[in-house]
Amino acid sequence: MAKLPEKDRIKLHIGAHRTGTTSLQAALHEQRPNLSQRGVGYWGPFAMRDGRYPGLFRWLGTGPLLAEERKRIDSIVLKNKHLLEQRLSYQQDQGHKHIILSEENILGSIKVNFKLTGLYPDAPHRLAVFARVFGPYISRISLTIRSYDEYWRSAIAFLLSQGGTFPTPRKLQSLADQPLRWLDVLKNVRMAFPDAEIFVMPFENWVNAYEPHIDAIFGAALGLPPQQYMNRNASKSQQQLRLALLEHGKEETAQKLSEADTPYRPFSPTQIAHMQAIYADDLAQLRQGDLARVKLLGSPDARNFG
């Protein structure tokens, strides 16, 4: 088989966390036979993690990299370029002209976001290293975003379900003040992939729109057969969080939650209104096209793939 053109080989979906990514990845996994029939392979977390690309998702901090660290990164990039070429060659032999790659950990992690009080503060380094390996094959990137109050509520609930502790009032206020915004994340993506087009989907419009979402990631209607999917990794209710905390031996923390099957809502009405206003401003700037090469796909019904 002839070598395929590079730039459009991989359609990259980079999350974000707590925006229905796990459910979308489960839908992609279930659609693999149908995608394959259309010449499309799928790489999700199962294909990207557990050392399959050694060192590629390392914590690199937020400050300037030392010379020793840059040298170590050069070695990591070289090794992973070779691995990627091998795996793309195998996909080509399977008849896959394109790959949909979905991996939210490219941006960072929920724990780091919470610890450093911001949306993906280490994304610039992570994206830059990832782009050195995968960048030559990518011309289209998609990202789902979510209102800040719901994003942080869901993130905190996730951390609690892992045995975490409640955020202090000061921490909640710092999160509400939004030191980093989705616009900052998108600028970092654009900097790492200067030639790629970036498409943004609001979670509130795209949640559970699985086939249209896959089409938007790919950039064209694939004609995938509709299927029934389960929601995966959804935020746990207070009742569920109590049980999870008890399983982790966090009895004192668990007792602070209601036994009702209702959402955990840590923010005050004032904080929620403030975060929603910031998010609305983000969406307004994206609609106006204030960021070059970044386009907002407002509704899955429009089937506008850019």
C-alpha positions in Angstrom: 0.0 0.0 0.0 1.3 3.4 -0.9 2.3 5.8 1.9 -0.6 7.9 3.0 -0.2 11.7 3.3 0.8 12.7 6.7 -1.0 15.8 7.8 -4.5 14.3 7.8 -3.8 10.9 9.2 -4.8 11.4 12.9 -8.0 13.2 14.0 -7.1 14.2 17.6 -9.7 14.5 20.4 -8.1 15.8 23.6 -11.0 15.7 26.0 -11.3 17.5 28.3 -11.9 15.6 31.5 -15.4 15.6 33.0 -17.0 16.5 29.7 -18.4 13.1 28.8 -15.0 11.9 27.4 -15.2 8.4 28.9 -18.7 7.8 27.5 -17.6 9.1 24.1 -14.6 6.8 24.1 -16.8 3.9 25.0 -19.0 4.7 22.0 -15.9 4.9 19.8 -14.8 1.5 21.1 -18.2 0.0 20.3 -18.2 1.5 16.8 -14.7 0.1 16.0 -16.0 -2.5 13.5 -18.1 0.1 11.7 -15.2 2.6 11.7 -12.8 0.0 10.4 -15.2 -0.7 7.5 -14.9 3.0 6.6 -11.1 2.9 6.7 -10.8 4.5 10.2 -9.0 3.1 13.2 -9.6 4.2 16.8 -7.0 4.7 19.5 -8.3 5.5 23.0 -6.7 5.4 26.4 -6.2 1.6 26.1 -3.9 2.3 23.1 -2.1 5.3 24.6 -1.4 4.5 28.3 0.3 1.9 30.4 3.7 2.7 29.0 2.8 2.2 25.3 4.4 5.6 24.7 7.0 5.7 27.4 7.5 9.0 29.1 5.2 10.9 26.9 2.7 11.9 29.6 5.2 12.8 32.3 4.7 15.7 34.7 6.9 18.5 33.5 5.9 21.3 35.8 4.9 24.8 34.8 8.2 26.6 34.7 11.1 26.7 32.3 12.6 23.3 31.6 16.2 22.7 32.6 18.8 21.7 30.0 19.0 18.2 31.5 15.2 17.8 31.3 15.2 19.0 27.7 17.8 16.4 26.8 15.7 13.7 28.4 12.7 14.9 26.4 14.7 14.7 23.2 15.3 11.0 23.9 11.7 10.4 24.8 10.5 12.1 21.6 12.9 10.0 19.4 11.8 6.7 20.9 8.1 7.5 20.6 8.4 8.8 17.0 9.7 5.3 16.1 6.9 3.6 18.0 4.3 5.8 16.3 5.7 5.1 12.9 5.5 1.4 13.5 1.9 1.6 14.7 0.8 3.8 11.9 2.3 1.4 9.4 0.3 -1.5 11.1 -2.9 0.6 10.8 -2.2 1.2 7.2 -1.8 -2.5 6.6 -5.2 -3.0 8.2 -6.7 -0.6 5.6 -7.1 2.3 8.0 -6.4 5.6 6.1 -7.2 7.6 9.2 -7.0 7.3 13.0 -9.3 8.9 15.6 -7.2 9.4 18.7 -9.0 10.3 21.9 -6.9 10.9 25.0 -7.7 13.5 27.6 -4.4 13.0 29.6 -2.6 14.8 26.8 -3.8 18.0 28.5 -3.0 17.0 32.1 -4.9 15.5 35.0 -7.7 16.4 37.3 -5.5 16.0 40.4 -3.0 18.5 39.0 -5.8 20.9 38.0 -7.2 20.9 41.6 -3.8 21.0 43.3 -2.6 24.0 41.3 -6.0 25.6 41.1 -6.5 26.0 37.4 -7.4 24.4 34.1 -4.4 22.3 32.9 -1.6 24.6 34.2 1.0 22.1 32.8 -0.6 21.8 29.4 2.0 23.9 27.5 4.8 21.5 28.2 2.7 18.4 27.8 1.2 19.6 24.5 4.6 20.7 23.2 6.2 17.3 23.8 3.2 15.4 22.4 3.2 17.6 19.3 6.8 16.8 18.5 5.8 13.1 18.1 2.2 13.3 16.7 2.1 16.8 15.3 3.2 15.9 11.7 0.1 13.7 11.4 -2.5 16.0 12.8 -4.4 18.8 11.0 -7.7 18.6 13.0 -8.2 18.8 16.8 -11.4 18.8 18.8 -12.0 19.7 22.4 -15.2 19.6 24.5 -15.6 22.3 27.1 -18.0 22.7 30.0 -19.3 25.5 32.2 -16.8 26.1 35.0 -19.3 25.6 37.9 -20.2 22.2 36.5 -16.7 21.2 35.5 -15.2 21.9 38.9 -18.2 20.4 40.7 -17.8 17.2 38.7 -14.0 17.2 39.1 -14.3 17.6 42.9 -16.9 14.8 43.1 -14.5 12.6 41.1 -11.6 13.3 43.5 -13.9 12.6 46.5 -14.9 9.3 44.9 -11.2 8.4 44.9 -10.9 9.1 48.6 -10.1 12.8 48.5 -11.1 15.5 50.9 -13.4 18.4 50.7 -12.0 21.7 49.3 -11.7 24.6 51.8 -13.9 27.7 51.3 -10.7 29.5 50.2 -10.0 26.8 47.6 -13.5 27.0 46.3 -13.2 30.7 45.9 -9.9 30.4 44.1 -11.5 27.9 41.7 -14.5 30.2 41.2 -12.1 33.1 40.3 -10.8 31.1 37.3 -7.1 31.9 37.0 -7.0 29.8 33.8 -9.9 29.7 31.3 -10.8 27.5 28.4 -9.5 30.3 26.1 -6.1 29.8 27.7 -6.2 26.0 27.1 -7.1 26.6 23.5 -4.3 29.1 23.1 -1.9 26.4 24.4 -3.3 23.9 21.9 -2.9 26.4 19.1 0.7 27.1 20.1 1.6 23.4 20.1 -0.2 22.7 16.8 0.2 26.0 14.8 -1.1 24.5 11.5 -4.0 22.6 12.8 -7.7 23.6 12.9 -9.2 23.4 16.4 -12.9 22.7 16.9 -14.7 23.3 20.2 -17.9 21.6 21.3 -19.8 22.8 24.4 -20.7 19.9 26.6 -24.1 21.3 27.3 -25.1 20.9 23.7 -23.1 17.8 22.7 -23.5 15.4 25.7 -25.0 12.1 24.6 -24.8 13.1 20.9 -22.4 10.2 20.2 -22.6 9.7 16.4 -22.6 13.4 15.6 -19.8 13.9 18.0 -17.7 11.2 16.3 -18.5 12.8 12.9 -17.4 16.2 14.2 -14.1 14.8 15.5 -13.5 13.1 12.1 -14.6 16.2 10.1 -17.2 14.5 7.9 -20.4 12.4 8.2 -19.3 8.7 8.6 -22.8 7.3 8.5 -22.3 5.2 11.6 -25.3 3.1 12.7 -27.0 4.5 15.8 -26.5 2.4 18.9 -27.5 2.5 22.5 -24.7 3.6 24.8 -24.3 3.8 28.6 -23.1 6.9 30.4 -19.7 6.1 31.8 -17.8 7.8 34.7 -20.7 10.2 35.5 -20.5 12.3 38.6 -21.6 10.4 41.7 -24.5 11.6 43.9 -24.0 12.5 47.5 -25.3 9.1 48.5 -22.8 7.4 46.1 -19.9 9.6 47.3 -20.7 8.7 50.9 -20.4 5.0 50.1 -17.2 5.6 48.1 -15.6 7.5 50.9 -16.5 4.9 53.4 -14.9 2.3 51.2 -11.7 4.4 51.4 -11.9 4.6 55.2 -12.9 8.3 55.1 -15.7 8.0 57.6 -15.4 11.6 58.9 -15.5 13.0 55.4 -18.4 10.7 54.4 -20.5 12.0 57.3 -20.5 15.5 55.9 -22.5 14.4 52.9 -26.3 13.8 52.7 -27.6 10.3 52.3 -29.9 11.6 49.6 -29.4 10.6 45.9 -28.8 14.2 45.0 -25.9 16.0 43.2 -23.0 17.3 45.3 -22.8 21.0 44.9 -19.9 22.7 46.7 -20.2 26.2 45.3 -22.4 29.1 46.5 -25.1 30.6 44.2 -22.8 33.7 43.9 -19.8 31.7 42.8 -21.9 29.7 40.4 -23.3 32.8 38.7 -19.8 34.2 38.5 -18.4 31.1 36.8 -21.3 30.9 34.4 -20.8 34.5 33.4 -17.1 33.8 32.6 -18.1 30.7 30.6 -20.7 32.7 28.7 -18.0 35.2 27.8 -15.7 32.4 26.6 -18.5 31.1 24.3 -19.2 34.6 23.0 -15.5 35.2 22.1 -15.4 31.8 20.4 -18.6 32.6 18.4 -17.0 35.8 17.3 -13.9 34.0 16.1 -11.6 35.9 18.4 -9.1 33.0 18.3 -7.6 32.3 14.9 -7.9 28.7 13.7 -10.4 27.9 16.5 -14.0 27.4 15.7 -17.0 26.8 17.9 -19.4 24.0 16.8 -22.4 25.1 18.8 -24.9 22.4 18.0 -24.7 18.8 16.8 -27.9 19.3 14.8 -26.1 21.8 12.5 -23.7 19.0 11.3 -21.2 21.8 10.5 -17.8 20.2 10.5 -15.9 23.2 9.5 
